[in-house]
Amino acid sequence: MTVSDGRGRAVGAGGLAAWLGRVAPTGLSGEVSVAIVSDARVRALNRAYRGVDRVTDVLSFPSTGAEAGRRRRVAAGDRRVDLAVAAESPVGDIVIARGRASRQAREAGHPLWKELRVLALHGLLHLAGYDHDADAGEMARVEAKLRRQGGLPAGLIERETER
């Protein structure tokens, strides 16, 4: 996993890469890149790829080409079966808006490094195939479990439902 700034330079981000690797969903394997960029850059990406002309806190871009590196989730009765792919395959990219993350950290009353973890976990779950807009709460449950395992406060989905 790599964590970089908007210019591709490596950043420490409070141990984000190591932490995310520890709390990642079981069976998810492959390369993930996290970029912490300006709000303006995230707004431009959001406009270009989602048609939404506003800054958002985190965007996820799964790797293309036969779902390379992405964990495939298929229904098996009332449980999920996960099919992992080769570890060297790319999973995708997570892009975090630095300014928005800083504001959200202040509002939540915790340091920026915690907010970066909340956002990166949310983005990683999207890369793993979860979609909170269409999954009847499955992503929220998984996010809450992994967040607790990683010692984080309320996750992104929980905060949105509290508003």
N, C-alpha and C positions, 0 to 999 in steps of 0.2 A: 504494500500500500504506500502510496506517495501522497504527501500533503504539500501544496505549493501555494504561492501567491498568484496574483493576476499576471505576473510576468514569467511564471514557470520556475521561480526560485523556491527551493525547499524551505519550509517553515516548520518549527517545532509544534506549535499549537497546543502546548500543554500535554503532550503525550497522546494526542488524538489518534494517530495511526495505531499505536500499540493497544490502546483501549478498545478501539473499534474492532480490531482483530480478535480480542478476547471475548467480546460480547456478540459477535456476529452470529446469525442463526446457524445452527448445526447443519453441516453439509454444504454451506455456501463456500465456494472456493473460487479463486481467480484473482486477478489484479483489479484493484479499485484505486482510482485517483480522486483526491479531494482538492478542489481549488477554492481558496478563500479570496474573493475578489470584491471590487467596489460595487456599491448598490447600483450605480449606473450600468455597469456591465451585466449584472443580473437582470435588470429591467430590460436591457436590449435582448438578452437571451430569451427572457420570458415572452417578449413581444414576437420575436422571430420564430420560436418553436411552439408556443402555446397560444399565440394570438391575444395575449393579455398584456396591455400596456401599463404595467405597474411593477414596482420592485416586489419581490417575494423573498422569503428568507432562505429557501433551499430548493434547488432543482436537481433532478436526477436524469441522467442520459445513459440508458442501457446500451451496451455494445451491440452493434448491428451484425448481420450476417449469420443466419441460422441460429439466432439466440446464443451466440458464442459466449461461453463463460457464465451464463445466467442460470441460476437455479430454477429448474422447472418444477412447478407444483401442480400435481394432478389429484383430483378428488378420488378417494378410495373409501366409499361408505361415508362414515361420519368423521373420518380423520384424514389427514393429508400425508401423502407419500412424497418424499423429496428425491429428486434425481439430480445428483451433482455431476458436473462435467470436469474436465481436466483442470488441474490447479493453475496451469500456465495460461489459461484462457482469460481474456479480459472480461470483467463483469460490467464495468462502465465507469462513468464519471459522476461525481457529486460536486455541485457548485454552491457555495455558501456566500451570501451577501454580508460582508464584514460589518458595515454600518448598521444594517437591520439587526444582525446578531448582537451587536453591542447594545442597541436600544432594548432589545428583548431581554438581555441579561440584566440590565438595570431594572426593568419593570418586574422581572421575576425575583430580583434581590439576590442573584448569585453571580459569580465571576464569569467572564467571557468564556474561559475554557470549558465550563460546564455547558454553556449554551451551544458552543461548537459541537460538543458531544451529543446533545439533544438533537440538533439539526442533522449531524452526520448519520446518526442512527436512523432517523426518519428517512433520509435519502437512501441509505443502504437497504432498508426494507422495500422501498420502491424498486430498487435494482433487483431485489430478490423476487419481484413479481407481485408484491402486495399492492393493493389499491384501496385506500380507506373510503374513497367515494363510491365504491361498488361492491364491497365485500362483507356487508352486514356486521361490521365490528371486528373482523378477524385481525386486521392489521393493528388496530388499537390494542387488542389483547396481547399480541406478540410484542408490540412495542413496549407495553407496560411491563411485561415479564422481563424482557432484556434490559429495560431501563432500571428496574429494581436490582437485577443482577449486577449491573454496572454502577450502582450507587447514585443514580440521578434523581432529581426532583421530577415533578410532573412532566410528562412528555408533550410533544407538540400537539398531538391529537387531543389529549386531555385538556390542554389549555384552550384549544379552539372550541371545545364543547362547553367550557365554563363561561365563555363570553356571551 
